[in-house]
Amino acid sequence: MKIAIIGSKGIPCRDGGVERHTEELAVRLVKAGHEVSIYSRRHYTGSRVRRYKGVQIIYTPYIPTKNLAAITHTLTSLIHVLFQKVDIIHIHSVGPSLLAFLPRLLKRKTKVISTFHSRDRFNEKWGYIARLFLALGEWTTVKFPHATITVSKNLYSYCRRKYPAAHIFYIPNGAPLFPSQKAQRIKKWGLTEDSYILSVSRLIPLKGIHYLIRAFQNLNLNKKLMIVGDSPQENQNYLNYLKRLSQNNPNIIFLGHQQGKILTELLSNAYLYVLPSEVEGLSISLLEAMGSGRCVLVSDIPENQEAIGEAGYTFKSKSFVDLTQKLLFLNDHPELVLKNGHMARERAKKFYNWQKITRQTLSLYEMLKTKNPVRVKSSLLGIAKTHPAYLNPK
């Protein structure tokens, strides 16, 4: 099959859950023998590479502002793909899915799929008008495509309640199972195994890093707090706020964006991984920590609780007081940290396996592409093909 992926900033992934998701999926689709192209923003990738691990990278122009970058890049990408021979157009996120009607109207033989990653309208970076469009984007995500994928059971339930007639499927984000890495490259920050607490996310308010810093400042732990991630240009004031909160504490270190072997080492050797976010879809950085065998402590929002199941700990969302207490408890109980780290890895292996996710996605592609009668049962367990009938996407 020929598959076009639209809606991410591009690959190779620098940061962002959608970008990580599309890279992991696209590379595996190529390995499975399919032709895959990803539409990318040149400023994001920082290079002019035309192919990455077998995936074709296509650059189209866009207006580089906070409110217009995603939608204008989606528009130019869709205009380009209208003139290409592809079997599947896979659009990611609710903002880009505002334009899913274009290929439905103008490229009728091509199947269109959207992936609903998160309810972006709750992101505080968006103004009132942008949130209205993102709310509309939720509707278009499930109404215009032939099928819609949700990455969490919580999102699946939400969509089924709100749009019961839509063709909605649950296929989660994945977690690579990183082999354990000894602390070598990270020694330059004075880090050794179990000597630090780790958090990996974009540095924006809804990720809740300010709660983590306040909680850490309340304690006198014999560990460092390592914060990995960049702050978008429009959130530089928030980054400055976080640094003021840290009060020049030498044990709170901002590492900026990290990837590859350094990130793998950071995940492999952390004593504890903390995700204090207020809103999530299904956090890939959390799944990566679980896949690395780390004990995880997360805010008790439904998406985080879904991800960890019984393999981790939660604290009350937005409560640095409860977070402080949980950090102290886990610092004093390394045996529980070790046990839950093993449980987290097993859960990631069982439920968030990228090979299984790729097979499920391909099953959906093939089911939509074929003209043979197929009946599809969409459930929280994934995709099942049963007795013949016709799928009639709306």
N, C-alpha and C positions, 0 to 999 in steps of 0.2 A: 504493500500500500504506500501511497504518497500522502504524507501527513504534514500539515502546516500548523505551527503553534504560534499563537498571537496573544499578547496581553502581558507578558513578562518584560522586564527591562532588557533581558538578554542573557547570553552565556558567553564566556565562562562566568559563573556566579561569583559576585563580589560580596553581596549581602542580600538579605531578603528571603522570606520563606517561599514566595511564589517562584522566585528565580532558582532557588535550590530544587524545588519540586520539578520544575520544567527541565532543568538540566539532568537530574537523575532519571526522569522518565524518558527524555529524548535519547539519551545515550543508550539506554537499554532497548528502546524500540529499534534503534539502528542495529544493535547486536542481534536482534531477533530477525533481521533481514529486511527492514522497511526503510524507505527514504523519508528523512525527516528534515524539515527546515524550521528554524526559529527566527522570528522577526525581532531585531534587536535595536537598541539605541546606542549609537556610537559613543556618546559621552559616558555611558555606563560601563561599557566593556573596556574603554580606554585603548582600543586597538582596532586594527583593520583586518583582523583575522576573518577568513571567509569559511573556514571549516574547523570544527572542534570535535575531536573524538568521533568523526564520521558524520556529525550533524552539520548541515549547511546553515550558515548564518547570513541573513539578509538584513541589510540596514535600510531603513526608510526615514525620511525627515519627520520632525515634530517641532512643536513650539516648546522650548525648554523653560516652562514656568510650572509652579506647583499645581495649579488648577487645570492646565491645558496639556501637559506633557503626555499623560497616559492616553487621553481621548484622541489627541491629534496623531499620536504614533499609531494607535489602533486604526484610525481612519486611513492613513497612508498605507499601512500594512494590508488592510482589507482591499483597498483599491488595487494594490499590486497583486494580491493573491487571486483576485477575480480573473486575471489574465494568465494564471498558471493552471496546469493540469494537476489537480490534487483530488484525493478521495475523501480526505477528512480535513476540516478546519476546526481546530481545538482552541477555543478562546478561554483565557484564564482571568478570573476575578470579575466582580460585578460592574466595575467602572467600564472596562473594555467591552463587556457584554451588552452595554447600551446599544452598540452598533451591530449586534448579532443578526438583526433583520436584513442587513445589506446582502450577505451571502445567501440568505434564505430566499430573497427576492430575485437576486441577479445571478446566482449560481446554483440553480435548483437541483442539479444532479449531484452536487457535493453535500455530504452530510456535515452538519454543524453541531458541535458539542461545546458546552460551557462548563467550567469548573468553578463552583462556589467555594471560595477559600475562607472567607470571613465576612462578617457584617461590617463592612468598612465605614458605614455612615456613623458609627460610634467613635471613630477616630477623631480626637479633639483637634487635629491639625486642620480639619476641613471646616469652612464657614457654612453658614446656613444654606446658601444656594447650592453649594457642592453637596451637602448632605441630602438635599432634596433630590438631586440627580442620582446620587448613590442609592437612595431608597427606590427610585424608579429603576435603577440598574438591577436591584434584586428581582423585580418583576420581570424585566427583560431576560435575565439570566435563566429563568425557568420557563418563560413563555415562548421565546423565539427559537431557541435551538431545538434540534431533534431530540436531544437528551441532555440532562444536567447531572453533573457529578457533584456530590458534597463530600468534603474531606473529613467530616466528623459526624457522629451519630446525632449530636445535638443539632447541627445544621440540617441534617436529614429530617429529623422530627419537625423542626421549624418549617421547613419547606413543604412537607407533607400536610401539615395542618393548614398552612396558608394557601397552598396551591395544590389541592388534592388531585386535580386532573392531569397534572404535569408528569412527565416521565423522568423520575428522579432516582438516582442510584448512589449508593454509598461506597466509595473507594477511598480509603484514608491516605494521608501522607505516609511516607516511609521513613525508616531509620536504618542507615547503614550500620552494620555491626563492625565497629572498628576493632582491630586487634590491639591488645594492650601495648602501649609504647612507654619505654623508660624515659624518665625526665632527663633530657640532654639539651635540646635547643632552648628550653625554658629556664635553664639554669642562669641565663643572663639576667633574669629578673629575681634571682635568689630563690627560685622555686624548687622544691623537692616533692616527692610523693606525699600526699595528704597534708601538705603545708598551707593549703589555701582553699578558700571558697570561691566558686566560679559562677558568673552569670554572663550569658551571651544573648544579646538582642540589639536591635536598633535603639539608639538613645533618644527616645521620644517619650512624652509624658505617660501615655497609656501603658507603656511597658513597666512602669512602676519602680524603676531603679532608685528613685528617691526614698521609697519605703525601705529598701534594702540598706542603703547607706545610713539612714537614721537608725535602723535597728543595729547595724554593725557598730556604729559609734556608741551605742548604749552599753556595749559589751567590751570586755578586755580579754579577747580571745588570743591564743597563741598562734593565730593564723592570719594570713593576708586575705584581702578581698580583691579578686581580679575581675575587672569589668571589661568585657570584650564587645566591641561594636562601635559603629560610626554614628554621628548625629547628622541628619540631613541639613542642608544649608539653612532651611527655614526654622530649624530647631536649635540653632547655635546658642540661643539664650538659655535653653534648657540644659545644654551641656555645661554652660558657665555656672548655672544654678547647682548642678550636681557637684562641680568642683568646689564651689563655695561650701556646700554641705559637708564635703569630705574634710574641710578645715586643715588642709595640708597634712592629713594623717598619712604617714609614710607606708602604712599597711593597706591603704586603699589605692589601687593602681589602675589607671585607665590605659588599656592596651590598644585602643582603636580597633580597626578592622584586622582580623587575623583569619587565615585560611590554611588549607593544606596540612602539612606535617606539624606545623606549630599548633594549629587548632586541635589536631588529633592528640598531640602530647598534653595540651591543656586539659582536654576532656578526660584523658586516660589517668591523669594523676591528681585530679581535684578530689578533695575530701568530700565535698558536697556541691551539688549544682542547685542554684536557686533561680526560680522564675516568678517574679512578683507582679506579673502583668494584670491589668484590669480587663482587657479584652484580648481574645485570641480566636484563631480558627482551630487549627491543630498544630501547635508549635513544632516546627522541624528541629529547632535547636534543642528543645526538650527531648524529642525522640532520639536525637543524636547522643545526648547525654545518657539516656537510658540504654541505647545501643552500646555505649562505652562502658556500661556496668557501673554507672555512678548512682549513688543515692540521690534522690531528687526531692526538693522542698518547693512546693508551688502554691500560688494563690488558689483559693477554693472555688474559682469560677468553673462552670460545668465542663468547658472544653478541657481544662487542665485535669480535672478529676477523671474525665473519660480517658485521657491519655495514660494516666498512671495506674488506674484501678486500685488494687491493694498494694502496689509496688512502689510506695513512696509516702511522703507526708505532705499535708496541706496546712496552710494558715489562713485566717480570715482575710479576704481581699481588702486591700487599702488600710490594713491595720498593722502599723509598724510595731505596736505593742505585742500583738500575738506573734508576729514574725520574730521579734526579739526573744520571746520565750521559747519558740521552736528552735531557733538557732542555738540557744544555750543548751536545750535538752539534747539535741543531736551532737553538739560538741562534747557533751559528757557521756555519750553512749556510742562509742565507735563500733561496738559489736552489732548494734542495730543498723548503723550506717553501712557496714560491710554486708550484712544480710540483705538489706533492701536494695543494695547495688546489684547483687546477683539476681534478685527477683526482677529488677527493672530490665536487665539485659534479656532475661528469658521472656518477659512480656513483649519487649520490642521484637525479638526474634519470632515470636508466635503470631503477633497481630499486625506488625508494621513492617513486613518483609517486602522490600522493593521488587523482588522477582515475582512474588504473588500479585502485587499491585500492578505491575506491568502486564501480567497475564490477564488480569481482570479488565484493564483498560483496553487491551487488544480484543478481548471478547466482545466488549461493547462496540468498538470500531467495526469489527467484522459483522456483528449482528445488525448494525445499522446499514452497512454497505451491501450486504447480501440481499437479493430479491427473493430468497427462499422464505417460506413462511416460518416464522419463529415467534415463540411466545417467551416473553421475558418477565421474570418475577424480580422486581427490585425490592430488596430487603436490607436490613441492617447487617446481614451476613455477606452481602455482595451481589453478584449476578448469577442467576441460575437459568438455564435454558430447559424448557419442559416441552409439553405437547404442542404440535403445530397450531399456529394462529398468526395473525398479522399484527405487527407493531405499527400503530398509526400515530406517529408523532405529530404534535400540533405546533 
